[in-house]
Amino acid sequence: MDGCEHAGSEPPHPPPEAYERPSDFAGAWRGEVDGIAGQLRIDQLGQGRYYANFRGKKRPERYILSLTQSRAAMGEGETAPSNVCSFTWQDGRGAVGSGWLLINREDTTITGTFGRGGSMSGMGVWTFVRADVKR
C-alpha cells in the first residue's frame, strides 16, 4: 500500500490544530464506517505515522489504513503534531481510496470522511469513540 502523501491531491480536510498536548490517534476505537458498525485499531509506526485496521462487526468489511498526522503551525516557524490525519486505505479486494480523520481535544472521538479511487466522490463517513482508556 502506498503512503499517505498524494501527488498534489491531499483529501480536503479541516485546518489542522495543535492542542496543549499532541493528539494521539493510537488505540482501540468502536463506531462505524459509512453505516457499518465495527472496531478500529490504530497503532503508531513512528512519529506522526500510523497503521490502522477496521473490521466490520456483522458484515465482512475490512479496511487497512496508512495514516500520516498533519502538523500545525505554532508560531515563529515551529510546528507540532495536529488533530488531523490523512490516510490511504485498501480493502484487500482491489478497492482503494483516501480520506482524513479528525480527533477531538480529549483524544476520545474521531470523525472523518473517505472516498474511493483517486477522488473524494462517493464519500463515506467515519465516526468512532475510544474503546480503551487513555491518560
N, C-alpha and C positions, 0 to 999 in steps of 0.2 A: 504494500500500500504506500502511496506517495505521502509526503509530509503535508503539513497544513499550509505551507506557503503556496499561493496561487499566482501564477504569472500575470500580475496586473489585474486580477479579478477577485479580490478577497470579498467574501459574502458581506453584504451590508449589515452592520450591527450598531447598537448604541455606542456612543462615545465611551471609551474606557475610562474608568475612575480608579484611583488608588485610595484605599481606605487607610485607617490608622495602622492596621497590621495587614500584611499581604494576604490576599484571598487564597483559600486553599480548596481546590476542587477535588482532591483525593478523598476517597471513602466510598461507602456503600450508600446508595440512593434508591428510593422507591417512588414510582409515579407512572407516567405514561409518555409514549411517543406516538403522536398522531392518533390518539384514542386507544392505543394498545397498552394495557397495564403490564408492568414488569419491573425488573431490577436493573439498575445501572451500577456498575463497579468501575471506579476511576482510580488508576494507580499512577503515581508520579514516576516519570522516567528520568528526569533531570530538572534543573531549574527552568520553570515555565513550559515544560513538556510533559504531556500525559498520554496514557493509553487507556481506553475505556471499552467495556463490553456490556451491551444491553441484551437482555433475554426476556422475551415476552412470557407472561405468566401462563396464560391459557392458549396462546397462539404460538406457533413455532418461530416467530420473528426473532432474528438475532442480528445485531449490528456491532461492528468493530470500528472504533474511532481512534484517530490520531489527532490530538489536540495541542495547540500552541497558545499559551497565555499571552495576551497583549500586554504592553507596558503603557503606563500613563505618565504624562509629564508632571513633575513635582516642582518645577521652577529651577531657574539657573542651569538649564541643560540636564538636570537629573531626572531619571525615570524610576518607576517602581512597578512591580507586578500589579496588574489591574484585575478588575472584576469580570473580564471578558476573555473567553477562549474561542478561537476559530478552530474548526475541525474539518477533516475529511472523513467519510465513512464508506464502508462496504458491507454487504450482507452475505458474502461467500457464495452467492449465486449469480454474480455478474453485475448487480446493481451497485452504483457508486454515487456519491454526491458530496456536498459540503454544507456547512452551516456555522452557527455560533451559539454559545451558551453564556448566560449572564448569571452570576452568583450574587446573592444579597450580602449586605454588610456583615451579618452574623454567620455566614457560611452555612446556612440551614436550608436554603431553597435555590434551585436552579431553574431557569426558564430559557427558552431559545427557539430557534427555527432551523429548518434544514430544507434543502432542495435535492432533486435527483439530477444526475448527469452533470453537465457543465454549467447549468443555470440554477437560479433560485426559483424558477417556476415550479408549480406543484408543491409549494412549501408545506411542510408539516410542522407541528409544534411539540416541543419538549417541555414537560413540567415535572419536577421532582422535588422531594423533601429528603433531607438527610435521614438515613436509617440507622447510622451508627452515631455514637456520642463523640463529639469533638470538643476540645478545650473546656 
